[in-house]
Amino acid sequence: MRCGGAAPYNSAMSHPSPPRCEAETPTTTGWSVGGLLLEALAARDFTRMSDCFEPAATMRALLPPGLVECQSATQIVESIRSWFGAAEEFEVLDGTVGEVGGRLHVAWRLRLHPTPWGDDAWHVIEQQAYLRAAERIDAIDLLCSGFQPDGHR
């Protein structure tokens, strides 16, 4: 079941009535795969992460150095592994799953060290991802903050 959708206006109150539950829709599945992606990232389980993507999935990622494009699930997961896989310590500070205009939105903020280039100081990184997904993700557009020094550590 999925709760959401446009709520009917209730004339007895000055605000819409609560959303009603509807039968499962593709959005429900999308939200599920968004949560699975976050869980795989939090565990740095790249095998499980691969299962979130269609084999021919694509990614466009805007990173501080520039645009990166991947043409398969394998390339996407290897990119993510290159960013986070070698960190000795890794914390998920925040993660969200939502929807924006019919696209699944998944975001995460992480704290880790060392960085992929070997800087042993703690860094925070935030990424926003917009997904086209049904049971699995077939396209991801990602925006990255870059590795920012963490002044709290």
N, C-alpha and C positions, 0 to 999 in steps of 0.2 A: 504494500500500500504506500501511497505517496500523499503527503499533506502539502497543499499549496495551490497554486493557480489563482486566478482572479476571484476574490471573495465578493459575494453579492452585497450590495449596499443594504443595510438594515435601516429603514426609515425611522424606527423607534430610537435609534441612537445616532450620535453625531460622527460615528466612525464605522468602517466596514465590519461585518461579522467575521469571526475567526475563519481561517481557511478550512475547507472541507477535505476529507480524505477521498482520494480517487484510486481507481485500479492502477497497477504498476504501469509506468510509461518508460520510454527510453531514457528520460532524465533520471529516473531512479537508478537505472543501471549505470548511467554515467557518473552519478554521485558515488556509487559503489566503487567504480574503478578509480575515481579520484581519491577515495579513502585508502584503497589498496596501494595506490602509488605512494601516498604519504607514509603508510606503514612500512612499505619496502624501503623507502628512503631513510626513515628513522632507524631501521635495523641495518641499513646499508647491505641489504640482501638484493644483490643485483640480478640474481637468477629469478627471484620472485618479481622484481621490477620488470624484467623482460616479458613476463607473462601478462603485464598490463597493456602491452603494445601489440598492435597488428604487426606481422612481419614486415610489411611494406610501409610502416608509419614514417612520417616525415616530421622534422623539427626545424624551426627557424628560431634561433636564439640570438638576442641582442645582448652581447657581453661588452664590458668596458673596452676590450681591444677591437670589437667590431662584430659584424654578423657572422654567425656560424650556421651552416645548414647541414642536416643529416638526412640520409635517404633510406634508412632502415631502422628497425627496432634495435638491431645490434649496434649501429653507430650511435644512436641516441643514448643507450645504456652505457656504452663505453665513454661517451662524453661526460655523462654524469659521474661515472666511476673516476674519471681523471680529475674531477673537481673535488670529490669527497672521499674516495676510496682509501687513500693513503694516510688520512688523518689518524693520529694516535689517540686523540680524544675528540669526541664529537657529541654535541648536544643539540636537540631540537628545542628551540625556544618558543616557537609558535607554528601552527599549521592550521589552514582553513580550507574548506571546500564549499563552493557556492556556485552560482550561475549568473552570468551576465549576458543578457540578450540571446539566450538560447545556447550559449557556449559554457561549458564547464570551466570554472575558475578554481585553481588550486594554488595556494601560496604557502611558503615556508620561510622561516628565519632560523638560521643555524649558527652555532658557535663551535669553532674547531681550532685545532692546531696540530701539527704544523700545516702551513698552506701547501698547495701543490708544488710551489717553487722552493719550499724548504724553510720559509720564515717561521721560526718556532714560537713567535708571539701568538696570542689568541686573536682570532679574527671573527667577525660576524658577517654573514652573507644572507641576503634576502632575495628570493626569486618569486616572480609572479608568472603563472602559466595559464594559458587559455587553451583548452583542449576541445577537439572534435572527437566525440567518443560515443559509442553504444556500449556493447559488452567490453570492448577493448578500445584503446586510444589509437586513432589513425592519423591524427595531426596534433602537434603541440607548437604553440608560439610562446616563447619564454623571454622574459625580461629580467636581467640580473643586475643587482646593485654592485657587484664586485666584492672582493674580500676587503672589508673595512676593519682597521685596527679596533680592538675592543678595549676601550678605556676603563671598563669595569673589572678587568682581570689583572 
